[in-house]
Each structure stands twice: as structure tokens, then as C-alpha cells.
Amino acid sequence: MPFIKHNFKKCIAFLWTIGYNVARNVPLHEKGNKLAHTYARAGVNIDEGDRLVEHIKRAVRSTFTASVIGGIGSFGAFFDARFTRYHSPVLVSSVDGVGTKLMIAQRMNIHSTVGQDLVNHCVNDILVCGATPLYFMDYFACGKLDLHVAREVIDGFVKACKENHCSLVGGETAEMPGFYEPKEYDLAGTIVGVVEKASIIDGRRIRAGDVMIGLPSTGLHTNGYSLARAVLLPRFSLDQHIEELGTSLGQTLLAIHRSYLKPILPLLKQFRIHGLAHITGGGIEGNTKRILPRGLRLKIDWNSWTRPPIFSLIQSVGHVSEEDMRRTFNLGIGLVLIVGKRDADGVLRSLKRRKESPIVFGEIVKMS
């Protein structure tokens, strides 16, 4: 890649360890004073941060497209904004986290999936606007930097970015002793994508009579974990095999929040999609209503699909009302497409050719 020169190592190290570099330039003790405070004694391990940078440089570089530009000692990442394939490009951005699903990962000591969860969640959020992802940036905060844990998380970012053709251009690793417990960490991510202005999907084309098509989720995705934990963990252990789930509870709860980019992007070029909704917190109704024009409502057949067993388990064990289930969880539908009746059959055929299992579960009707 012609833009990556001898300064690459310095650039990436700076992008990922701004906090460490600042600390390194501010001496907090005098040499030989054993009682003096140091950053290490305060709980921040600069050397561990350096080792993390050495690990991630090659992996992160593998996600770069030709639009990623290196620099010397920058405080930010550079991305070439010439979008030659677009007449009127519009940038679309989103920021999100993984919620208390992180607590499941930390208790199971499995950290390779939550990074993928975060990238895929963010990709889906801009995809439903019609946007293709360009680059992703992460924020990793912890009580004590554990090289093995951080590597697993960042490797998850890398894997998902490559699968979504998205560059991982930078991030921040913050070691915050006293704020987080030593084995705790938190994640947040920001994604930026691009869409042709005339191709923005915002629901304005939705009309009464349009058909609602759902694509299956892979489980809870990244929402509803506070309720799921409150219901399930007092009764079951995470490593306990549960017959109706066909695996352990922990493995079910850590199922990766899938990306819908690959099946949806081709549809955007082939059909006139009236609306798309990513089903996160708020459930199917709460998220899909966000894109409805005034005077229209959703008519959902809640019996038109079979819910994954994890939702039935939560509802039965916790005696959770149907209303709360619908408002909290995706219930097995992770993304909703709204299309005209004339296009519905074609969209269904196209999705099935891509090995998807689309569900027609309702329609758009006028307010009564």
C-alpha cells in the first residue's frame, strides 16, 4: 500500500495509545525516590500498553482500504474522502456499545466475540439508512489492562471489520484503576459510512399496504441482557447445559450479534426498499415505528414465526409479561424490511437465494 511508509509504526502506536504517550511525557517521580508516586504504582501499566500496540498493528493494518492514510504522530486517523462512485455522497455515522452482555463475556472469560458484536451492531445501524460502512473506531476502557483480554477483544474488531469491508482506523485504550474493577472493561464504537443522497432510506416512501419482512436474529444480539441476567443467572450457571437450548446458557447468551450487510446491500441495488429497521432495545414495534410516516401503524402477526428457545426460557422462568418481552427483546427478528406488495415476492426469493430465512410477519396499515 503506497501510503504506508516508514512512519507507519509510529502513527499506529500514537493512534491507539494517546493516553500512554501523554503519561510518558509527564514525569511523576524523581529517580531513586522509592516513596514517590509513579503511573505504574497508580495502576496504569505503560509497558503492557506498548505490548498491546505491538500485537495489534499488523492485524489492524489488514483492515485498511486504499482510503486510509497514514501520518506521523497524529492525534487522529485520516481517511481520503474522495467518493468517486457517488454523485452526492452523504456520510452516516453511529455510536453504540454492547451493554451488560460484557458481564457475560467477563464471567466466562471469553472475549473474542464482544468485539464482533460491537462492529456488527454499528454496521447494522447505518445499513438501515442505506449506508455502506467506511471505517470504525473503538474505545476500550478497563480497570487493569490485561494483554490477553485486550488482544481477544481487538481481534474481534478486526475480524468483523474485515467481514464488513470496513477499516479499523484507530481507537483509544484507557486504563482507569479505581473507576473499573481490575477485571472489568467497557467498550464503545463509532462507525462512519456513506450513502448516495438520493438513495437514503428514511421511511418516507412507506405506504399503507406495504409488507413487513423479518430476517432472523442469532439470539438476544446486544439488548435485553439486564433482564435476562436478572431472570436466568440466579437459577442457572453460565456453563450449565440446558436441553431446550441445545448448549450451555453462556454460549447461547454470547451468540454473536450478526451483521445484515451481505444479504441487504444487493437488495438495495435491485429493489425499491421503502424502509429498514435494526431491532435493538425497544423491540420490533419500538424500532420499526421510528421510520413510519404519520398516519400509519404496524399490523404484526406475532404468531407468524417461531421464537428461539432462549426467549421462551426467559419468559417462563421469570414470569415476564408478553408486553415486557416485546418491548425488551428482538424475539428472533433482528432486522425488518418494509417493501411494496409488488416487490415482496422478489425480495423473498432474493433473500432465500442468499441462504436467508425471511419471515413475512405483518403489514403497514392506516391509523384507524
Secondary structure, DSSP 8 states (H G I E B T S, - for coil): -TT--TTHHHHHHHHH-HHHHHHHTS--S-TT-TTS--TTTTT--HHHHHHHHHHHHHHHHTT--TTEE--SS-SS-EE----TT-SSEEEEEEEEE-TTHHHHHHHHT--TTHHHHHHHHHHHHHHTTT-EEEEEEEEEEESS--HHHHHHHHHHHHHHHHHTT-EEEEEEEEE-BTTB-TT-EEEEEEEEEEEEGGG--SSTT--TT-EEEEEE-SSSTTS-HHHHHHHHTTT--TT-EETTTTEEHHHHHT------HHHHHHHHHHS-EEEEEE--TTHHHHHHGGG--TTEEEEE-TTSS---HHHHHHHHHHT--HHHHHHH--TTEEEEEEE-HHHHHHHHHHHHHTT---EEEEEEEE--
